[in-house]
Amino acid sequence: MTPDLHRAQWRKASASVGFQNCVEVADLGSAFAVRDSKNPQGPALVFSASAWASFLEGAKKGTFNLR
């Protein structure tokens, strides 16, 4: 089932203020949605809460660092 994202409260990192090419995240309760701030009417990716938690843990550990 695709969640209704019309009432989602989107947020982006405070460090991205003033930039147009950002990723926005919405906490949907049991899931999280991610979208491109340049295209807010475009598609969003939706992840389960556990998948999002795993992603954040990996990001904090540097798992996705390119260098």
Biopython code that builds the backbone (N, CA, C, O; Angstrom):
import numpy as np
from Bio.PDB.StructureBuilder import StructureBuilder

atoms = [
    (1, "MET", "N", (0.837, -1.180, 0.000)),
    (1, "MET", "CA", (0.000, 0.000, 0.000)),
    (1, "MET", "C", (0.888, 1.252, 0.000)),
    (1, "MET", "O", (1.820, 1.357, 0.798)),
    (2, "THR", "N", (0.603, 2.164, -0.867)),
    (2, "THR", "CA", (1.358, 3.405, -0.957)),
    (2, "THR", "C", (0.779, 4.435, 0.010)),
    (2, "THR", "O", (-0.416, 4.725, -0.042)),
    (3, "PRO", "N", (1.609, 4.990, 0.889)),
    (3, "PRO", "CA", (1.096, 5.983, 1.842)),
    (3, "PRO", "C", (0.730, 7.291, 1.153)),
    (3, "PRO", "O", (1.309, 7.645, 0.126)),
    (4, "ASP", "N", (-0.228, 8.000, 1.720)),
    (4, "ASP", "CA", (-0.629, 9.319, 1.224)),
    (4, "ASP", "C", (0.379, 10.335, 1.751)),
    (4, "ASP", "O", (0.479, 10.542, 2.960)),
    (5, "LEU", "N", (1.116, 10.960, 0.858)),
    (5, "LEU", "CA", (2.181, 11.882, 1.251)),
    (5, "LEU", "C", (1.748, 13.345, 1.204)),
    (5, "LEU", "O", (2.566, 14.234, 1.440)),
    (6, "HIS", "N", (0.474, 13.611, 0.903)),
    (6, "HIS", "CA", (0.001, 14.993, 0.789)),
    (6, "HIS", "C", (0.120, 15.758, 2.101)),
    (6, "HIS", "O", (0.352, 16.967, 2.089)),
    (7, "ARG", "N", (-0.034, 15.080, 3.223)),
    (7, "ARG", "CA", (0.040, 15.750, 4.529)),
    (7, "ARG", "C", (1.371, 15.531, 5.238)),
    (7, "ARG", "O", (1.539, 15.927, 6.391)),
    (8, "ALA", "N", (2.303, 14.908, 4.555)),
    (8, "ALA", "CA", (3.615, 14.647, 5.162)),
    (8, "ALA", "C", (4.313, 15.968, 5.462)),
    (8, "ALA", "O", (4.199, 16.933, 4.706)),
    (9, "GLN", "N", (5.025, 15.994, 6.561)),
    (9, "GLN", "CA", (5.816, 17.170, 6.933)),
    (9, "GLN", "C", (7.265, 16.883, 6.555)),
    (9, "GLN", "O", (7.968, 16.135, 7.233)),
    (10, "TRP", "N", (7.683, 17.488, 5.471)),
    (10, "TRP", "CA", (9.011, 17.255, 4.925)),
    (10, "TRP", "C", (10.032, 18.148, 5.614)),
    (10, "TRP", "O", (9.737, 19.288, 5.973)),
    (11, "ARG", "N", (11.238, 17.615, 5.794)),
    (11, "ARG", "CA", (12.322, 18.404, 6.392)),
    (11, "ARG", "C", (13.622, 18.052, 5.684)),
    (11, "ARG", "O", (13.759, 16.983, 5.090)),
    (12, "LYS", "N", (14.571, 18.979, 5.764)),
    (12, "LYS", "CA", (15.895, 18.730, 5.207)),
    (12, "LYS", "C", (16.934, 19.223, 6.190)),
    (12, "LYS", "O", (16.607, 19.950, 7.129)),
    (13, "ALA", "N", (18.156, 18.844, 5.989)),
    (13, "ALA", "CA", (19.233, 19.207, 6.902)),
    (13, "ALA", "C", (19.376, 20.717, 6.983)),
    (13, "ALA", "O", (19.274, 21.411, 5.971)),
    (14, "SER", "N", (19.607, 21.219, 8.173)),
    (14, "SER", "CA", (19.786, 22.660, 8.351)),
    (14, "SER", "C", (21.003, 23.166, 7.580)),
    (14, "SER", "O", (21.047, 24.338, 7.205)),
    (15, "ALA", "N", (21.983, 22.312, 7.338)),
    (15, "ALA", "CA", (23.171, 22.707, 6.583)),
    (15, "ALA", "C", (22.857, 22.954, 5.110)),
    (15, "ALA", "O", (23.672, 23.537, 4.396)),
    (16, "SER", "N", (21.684, 22.517, 4.648)),
    (16, "SER", "CA", (21.335, 22.683, 3.246)),
    (16, "SER", "C", (20.501, 23.929, 2.979)),
    (16, "SER", "O", (20.061, 24.143, 1.850)),
    (17, "VAL", "N", (20.276, 24.749, 3.990)),
    (17, "VAL", "CA", (19.504, 25.975, 3.806)),
    (17, "VAL", "C", (20.173, 26.844, 2.754)),
    (17, "VAL", "O", (21.377, 27.089, 2.822)),
    (18, "GLY", "N", (19.410, 27.304, 1.794)),
    (18, "GLY", "CA", (19.943, 28.140, 0.732)),
    (18, "GLY", "C", (20.359, 27.365, -0.505)),
    (18, "GLY", "O", (20.680, 27.968, -1.529)),
    (19, "PHE", "N", (20.360, 26.058, -0.433)),
    (19, "PHE", "CA", (20.712, 25.225, -1.583)),
    (19, "PHE", "C", (19.441, 24.622, -2.168)),
    (19, "PHE", "O", (18.488, 24.336, -1.444)),
    (20, "GLN", "N", (19.437, 24.434, -3.470)),
    (20, "GLN", "CA", (18.253, 23.911, -4.147)),
    (20, "GLN", "C", (18.266, 22.396, -4.329)),
    (20, "GLN", "O", (17.206, 21.789, -4.482)),
    (21, "ASN", "N", (19.428, 21.783, -4.315)),
    (21, "ASN", "CA", (19.510, 20.351, -4.583)),
    (21, "ASN", "C", (19.713, 19.585, -3.280)),
    (21, "ASN", "O", (20.838, 19.270, -2.891)),
    (22, "CYS", "N", (18.604, 19.296, -2.621)),
    (22, "CYS", "CA", (18.639, 18.641, -1.320)),
    (22, "CYS", "C", (17.710, 17.429, -1.308)),
    (22, "CYS", "O", (16.841, 17.273, -2.165)),
    (23, "VAL", "N", (17.918, 16.610, -0.339)),
    (23, "VAL", "CA", (17.032, 15.485, -0.092)),
    (23, "VAL", "C", (16.171, 15.852, 1.104)),
    (23, "VAL", "O", (16.672, 16.367, 2.103)),
    (24, "GLU", "N", (14.871, 15.586, 1.001)),
    (24, "GLU", "CA", (13.949, 15.849, 2.100)),
    (24, "GLU", "C", (13.419, 14.532, 2.635)),
    (24, "GLU", "O", (13.256, 13.568, 1.887)),
    (25, "VAL", "N", (13.152, 14.496, 3.934)),
    (25, "VAL", "CA", (12.676, 13.282, 4.610)),
    (25, "VAL", "C", (11.395, 13.605, 5.356)),
    (25, "VAL", "O", (11.256, 14.683, 5.934)),
    (26, "ALA", "N", (10.460, 12.665, 5.340)),
    (26, "ALA", "CA", (9.220, 12.797, 6.103)),
    (26, "ALA", "C", (9.043, 11.565, 6.973)),
    (26, "ALA", "O", (9.129, 10.438, 6.485)),
    (27, "ASP", "N", (8.798, 11.775, 8.251)),
    (27, "ASP", "CA", (8.510, 10.693, 9.191)),
    (27, "ASP", "C", (7.018, 10.393, 9.087)),
    (27, "ASP", "O", (6.187, 11.239, 9.415)),
    (28, "LEU", "N", (6.683, 9.194, 8.631)),
    (28, "LEU", "CA", (5.292, 8.794, 8.442)),
    (28, "LEU", "C", (4.776, 7.938, 9.590)),
    (28, "LEU", "O", (3.679, 7.386, 9.505)),
    (29, "GLY", "N", (5.542, 7.824, 10.643)),
    (29, "GLY", "CA", (5.153, 6.984, 11.781)),
    (29, "GLY", "C", (5.769, 5.605, 11.665)),
    (29, "GLY", "O", (6.769, 5.313, 12.321)),
    (30, "SER", "N", (5.185, 4.758, 10.840)),
    (30, "SER", "CA", (5.702, 3.398, 10.670)),
    (30, "SER", "C", (6.642, 3.293, 9.472)),
    (30, "SER", "O", (7.137, 2.208, 9.167)),
    (31, "ALA", "N", (6.889, 4.398, 8.798)),
    (31, "ALA", "CA", (7.760, 4.415, 7.623)),
    (31, "ALA", "C", (8.357, 5.810, 7.463)),
    (31, "ALA", "O", (7.965, 6.753, 8.150)),
    (32, "PHE", "N", (9.312, 5.920, 6.543)),
    (32, "PHE", "CA", (9.943, 7.196, 6.227)),
    (32, "PHE", "C", (9.939, 7.365, 4.714)),
    (32, "PHE", "O", (10.150, 6.405, 3.973)),
    (33, "ALA", "N", (9.698, 8.585, 4.264)),
    (33, "ALA", "CA", (9.713, 8.879, 2.837)),
    (33, "ALA", "C", (10.855, 9.842, 2.542)),
    (33, "ALA", "O", (11.197, 10.690, 3.365)),
    (34, "VAL", "N", (11.433, 9.699, 1.364)),
    (34, "VAL", "CA", (12.553, 10.527, 0.931)),
    (34, "VAL", "C", (12.230, 11.042, -0.466)),
    (34, "VAL", "O", (11.758, 10.286, -1.315)),
    (35, "ARG", "N", (12.486, 12.341, -0.710)),
    (35, "ARG", "CA", (12.234, 12.913, -2.031)),
    (35, "ARG", "C", (13.295, 13.956, -2.369)),
    (35, "ARG", "O", (14.056, 14.396, -1.507)),
    (36, "ASP", "N", (13.325, 14.333, -3.627)),
    (36, "ASP", "CA", (14.233, 15.364, -4.134)),
    (36, "ASP", "C", (13.553, 16.717, -3.952)),
    (36, "ASP", "O", (12.442, 16.916, -4.444)),
    (37, "SER", "N", (14.196, 17.642, -3.260)),
    (37, "SER", "CA", (13.585, 18.944, -2.999)),
    (37, "SER", "C", (13.368, 19.758, -4.276)),
    (37, "SER", "O", (12.523, 20.653, -4.295)),
    (38, "LYS", "N", (14.113, 19.464, -5.340)),
    (38, "LYS", "CA", (13.919, 20.179, -6.602)),
    (38, "LYS", "C", (12.632, 19.756, -7.300)),
    (38, "LYS", "O", (12.137, 20.464, -8.177)),
    (39, "ASN", "N", (12.092, 18.608, -6.915)),
    (39, "ASN", "CA", (10.905, 18.060, -7.567)),
    (39, "ASN", "C", (9.936, 17.540, -6.506)),
    (39, "ASN", "O", (9.707, 16.333, -6.430)),
    (40, "PRO", "N", (9.361, 18.424, -5.685)),
    (40, "PRO", "CA", (8.518, 17.967, -4.580)),
    (40, "PRO", "C", (7.250, 17.240, -5.018)),
    (40, "PRO", "O", (6.668, 16.497, -4.228)),
    (41, "GLN", "N", (6.817, 17.437, -6.247)),
    (41, "GLN", "CA", (5.632, 16.721, -6.743)),
    (41, "GLN", "C", (6.011, 15.396, -7.400)),
    (41, "GLN", "O", (5.142, 14.625, -7.809)),
    (42, "GLY", "N", (7.291, 15.143, -7.495)),
    (42, "GLY", "CA", (7.770, 13.922, -8.130)),
    (42, "GLY", "C", (7.682, 12.730, -7.197)),
    (42, "GLY", "O", (7.060, 12.809, -6.138)),
    (43, "PRO", "N", (8.294, 11.637, -7.581)),
    (43, "PRO", "CA", (8.211, 10.409, -6.790)),
    (43, "PRO", "C", (8.988, 10.515, -5.480)),
    (43, "PRO", "O", (9.932, 11.295, -5.353)),
    (44, "ALA", "N", (8.568, 9.720, -4.529)),
    (44, "ALA", "CA", (9.257, 9.608, -3.242)),
    (44, "ALA", "C", (9.552, 8.136, -2.994)),
    (44, "ALA", "O", (8.780, 7.260, -3.385)),
    (45, "LEU", "N", (10.654, 7.880, -2.354)),
    (45, "LEU", "CA", (10.983, 6.524, -1.927)),
    (45, "LEU", "C", (10.473, 6.353, -0.502)),
    (45, "LEU", "O", (10.641, 7.244, 0.331)),
    (46, "VAL", "N", (9.855, 5.218, -0.221)),
    (46, "VAL", "CA", (9.317, 4.962, 1.116)),
    (46, "VAL", "C", (10.025, 3.740, 1.694)),
    (46, "VAL", "O", (10.123, 2.697, 1.048)),
    (47, "PHE", "N", (10.522, 3.890, 2.933)),
    (47, "PHE", "CA", (11.265, 2.832, 3.611)),
    (47, "PHE", "C", (10.577, 2.496, 4.929)),
    (47, "PHE", "O", (10.002, 3.370, 5.577)),
    (48, "SER", "N", (10.639, 1.245, 5.315)),
    (48, "SER", "CA", (10.125, 0.853, 6.633)),
    (48, "SER", "C", (10.975, 1.531, 7.701)),
    (48, "SER", "O", (12.107, 1.941, 7.446)),
    (49, "ALA", "N", (10.421, 1.640, 8.882)),
    (49, "ALA", "CA", (11.158, 2.264, 9.991)),
    (49, "ALA", "C", (12.454, 1.505, 10.271)),
    (49, "ALA", "O", (13.479, 2.122, 10.560)),
    (50, "SER", "N", (12.421, 0.185, 10.192)),
    (50, "SER", "CA", (13.636, -0.598, 10.474)),
    (50, "SER", "C", (14.684, -0.409, 9.376)),
    (50, "SER", "O", (15.878, -0.343, 9.668)),
    (51, "ALA", "N", (14.251, -0.321, 8.123)),
    (51, "ALA", "CA", (15.207, -0.080, 7.032)),
    (51, "ALA", "C", (15.834, 1.302, 7.172)),
    (51, "ALA", "O", (17.031, 1.467, 6.937)),
    (52, "TRP", "N", (15.032, 2.300, 7.554)),
    (52, "TRP", "CA", (15.548, 3.661, 7.735)),
    (52, "TRP", "C", (16.545, 3.701, 8.891)),
    (52, "TRP", "O", (17.583, 4.355, 8.794)),
    (53, "ALA", "N", (16.232, 3.005, 9.981)),
    (53, "ALA", "CA", (17.144, 2.952, 11.129)),
    (53, "ALA", "C", (18.469, 2.307, 10.722)),
    (53, "ALA", "O", (19.533, 2.769, 11.135)),
    (54, "SER", "N", (18.415, 1.256, 9.927)),
    (54, "SER", "CA", (19.635, 0.597, 9.451)),
    (54, "SER", "C", (20.461, 1.536, 8.575)),
    (54, "SER", "O", (21.686, 1.581, 8.689)),
    (55, "PHE", "N", (19.787, 2.286, 7.700)),
    (55, "PHE", "CA", (20.484, 3.259, 6.863)),
    (55, "PHE", "C", (21.179, 4.314, 7.717)),
    (55, "PHE", "O", (22.353, 4.611, 7.497)),
    (56, "LEU", "N", (20.465, 4.882, 8.688)),
    (56, "LEU", "CA", (21.060, 5.914, 9.545)),
    (56, "LEU", "C", (22.253, 5.368, 10.323)),
    (56, "LEU", "O", (23.267, 6.050, 10.468)),
    (57, "GLU", "N", (22.134, 4.150, 10.819)),
    (57, "GLU", "CA", (23.248, 3.530, 11.549)),
    (57, "GLU", "C", (24.460, 3.397, 10.635)),
    (57, "GLU", "O", (25.578, 3.715, 11.040)),
    (58, "GLY", "N", (24.248, 2.931, 9.410)),
    (58, "GLY", "CA", (25.348, 2.804, 8.453)),
    (58, "GLY", "C", (25.958, 4.149, 8.105)),
    (58, "GLY", "O", (27.177, 4.264, 7.979)),
    (59, "ALA", "N", (25.122, 5.167, 7.948)),
    (59, "ALA", "CA", (25.629, 6.505, 7.627)),
    (59, "ALA", "C", (26.491, 7.046, 8.765)),
    (59, "ALA", "O", (27.537, 7.651, 8.528)),
    (60, "LYS", "N", (26.052, 6.829, 9.985)),
    (60, "LYS", "CA", (26.825, 7.303, 11.142)),
    (60, "LYS", "C", (28.161, 6.578, 11.262)),
    (60, "LYS", "O", (29.140, 7.159, 11.729)),
    (61, "LYS", "N", (28.209, 5.320, 10.848)),
    (61, "LYS", "CA", (29.436, 4.529, 10.932)),
    (61, "LYS", "C", (30.360, 4.798, 9.754)),
    (61, "LYS", "O", (31.512, 4.364, 9.766)),
    (62, "GLY", "N", (29.877, 5.506, 8.736)),
    (62, "GLY", "CA", (30.704, 5.777, 7.573)),
    (62, "GLY", "C", (30.631, 4.693, 6.496)),
    (62, "GLY", "O", (31.454, 4.668, 5.581)),
    (63, "THR", "N", (29.665, 3.815, 6.603)),
    (63, "THR", "CA", (29.528, 2.709, 5.654)),
    (63, "THR", "C", (29.417, 3.184, 4.215)),
    (63, "THR", "O", (29.878, 2.498, 3.303)),
    (64, "PHE", "N", (28.820, 4.334, 3.997)),
    (64, "PHE", "CA", (28.556, 4.816, 2.645)),
    (64, "PHE", "C", (29.541, 5.867, 2.167)),
    (64, "PHE", "O", (29.348, 6.449, 1.099)),
    (65, "ASN", "N", (30.598, 6.124, 2.938)),
    (65, "ASN", "CA", (31.606, 7.097, 2.526)),
    (65, "ASN", "C", (32.283, 6.623, 1.257)),
    (65, "ASN", "O", (32.598, 5.440, 1.125)),
    (66, "LEU", "N", (32.507, 7.517, 0.337)),
    (66, "LEU", "CA", (33.095, 7.158, -0.942)),
    (66, "LEU", "C", (34.623, 7.173, -0.916)),
    (66, "LEU", "O", (35.256, 6.639, -1.827)),
    (67, "ARG", "N", (35.205, 7.753, 0.073)),
    (67, "ARG", "CA", (36.681, 7.792, 0.157)),
    (67, "ARG", "C", (37.182, 6.819, 1.166)),
    (67, "ARG", "O", (38.390, 6.712, 1.374)),
]
sb = StructureBuilder()
sb.init_structure("model")
sb.init_model(0)
sb.init_chain("A")
sb.init_seg("    ")
for serial, (resi, resn, name, xyz) in enumerate(atoms, 1):
    if name == "N":
        sb.init_residue(resn, " ", resi, " ")
    sb.init_atom(name, np.array(xyz, "f"), 0.0, 1.0, " ", f" {name:<3s}", serial, name[0])
structure = sb.get_structure()
